[in-house]
Amino acid sequence: MRFWLIDVEKDHHDVSLLARVLGVSRQGYYAWAARQGRGPSARGRRDAELTEQIRRHHQASDEIYGSPRIHGRTARAGWGPGGPQASGPADARRRAGRSEPAQGLRTTVADPCAAAASDLVRRRFCADEPNRIWTADITYVPTWQDFVYLAVVLDVFSRRIVGWAMVEHMRTELVTDALRWRSTSAARTPE
């Protein structure tokens, strides 16, 4: 931009004065001016071609592939094994992959009419001895065919799993089965 401004104003002002005011060297301006008639350099042409390759790979993957996969594809296509230019020019390197949208599964369905559960541990999730406080959580695990729900009961003191259950539904039995399942070390129920 500075060199362009010098180029525009050189007929009205001295190039040395313009270069000094704009904080660039006079030799830098003349080198820039010499390059203007030649077109892009070999590196510039290579970067433009690589940027186009990256754009094509990104679009061919429905914009899901990010820079690691695109880098692998361009490297296999003969763009070199590595180095600073291997991922492409700076604007192309910023391509990010798109995550697939969630399937819409929810493990918590709040009932607006239900009363909130009482906080028996008063938000203090640490214990001085085993089997005093247990916490639990439900999540889903994707499988090849569908998904299953997993309920886990954890002893807060030892961080050990004291019970778990996995089924295809999220009914009350999931939680009660996880509470019934005991390892031999968790013999008593917290109060």
Residue, then its C-alpha position, 0 to 999 in steps of 0.5 A: m500500500r505504501f509503495w502504491l502511494i509512492d507510485v501514485e505521488k512520484d510525479h508530484h513529489d520526490v521519491s526519497l521524500l515520500a519513502r522517508v515520510l512513509g517509512v520505507s526505503r527508496q530501494g524497496y520502492y524501486a524493487w517493488a516497481a520492477r516486480q509490477g511489470r513481471g507479474p507474480s513470482a514463482r513462489g506467488r504462482r505456486d501459492a496461488e495454485l496451492t490455494e486453489q488445490i486447498r479450496r477444491h479439496h475443502q469444497a469436495s469434502d463438503e467443507i468438513y475436512g480441516s487443514p490436517r486432512i487437506h494437508g495430507r491430500t495435498a502432500r499425496a498430490g505431490w506438493g511436498p512432504g512438509g515445511p512452512q509452505a506445505s499447508g499452503p498460503a496463510d489464508a488457505r491454512r485457516r480453513a477449518g473443518r465443520s463438525e457434523p451436527a448433533q443427532g438431537l439426543r438429549t439426556t436431560v428433559a426438564d419438566p417445568c412443573a416439577a420441583a427441583a431436587s433437594d441439595l443433600v450435599r450442599r454443593r460440596f462434592c468431596a468426602d472424608e471417607p468412602n461410600r459417604i457421597w455418590t454422584a451419578d450421570i447419564t450419557y449416551v454412547p453411539t454404536w454402529q447401529d444406534f446408541v445406548y444410554l449409560a448411567v454411572v454411579l461414582d464414589v466421590f471419595s475414591r473416584r471409583i465407579v460403584g455402579w453402572a448400567m447400559v440400555e437402549h432406553m432412558r427410563t427409571e430402570l436405567v438409574t435403579d439398575a446402576l444403583r443396584w449394581r455393586s462392586t464388592s468394595a462398595a458394600r454399603t449405601p451412602e446415607 
